[in-house]
Amino acid sequence: MAHDESPHDGWHCPAERTLEFLSGKWRPMVIYWLMDGPLRFNALQRRLGGVTHRTLSKTLKEMESDGLLSRRDYGEIPPRVDYSLTEKGRSLRPVLEAMAAWAEAGR
């Protein structure tokens, strides 16, 4: 497709959709920390450092809505909920690895 043509799905370039999934300060970091397996909210918040409860909650809900992660509620008291990457979320690993390699090469 020529650069001046508009794609059928409304995206202007192939990377735009990927960038939307990784937009924001916390999304790439959430994906990074969940690559090794599920984490509970408080454990994820500790690893991220500096994110407020409200911001992390909003980010996780958006990422769940986008199909990047799943939320598992065990229905226990006290509440026990963990978050894990879906197949779609895990598929972003090479993208994050490429970003890390680029950052390392540019130092």
Secondary structure, DSSP 8 states (H G I E B T S, - for coil): --TTS--TTS-SSHHHHHHHHT-SSSHHHHHHHHTTS-EEHHHHHHHH-S--HHHHHHHHHHHHHTTSEEEEE---SS--EEEEE-HHHHTTHHHHHHHHHHHHHT-
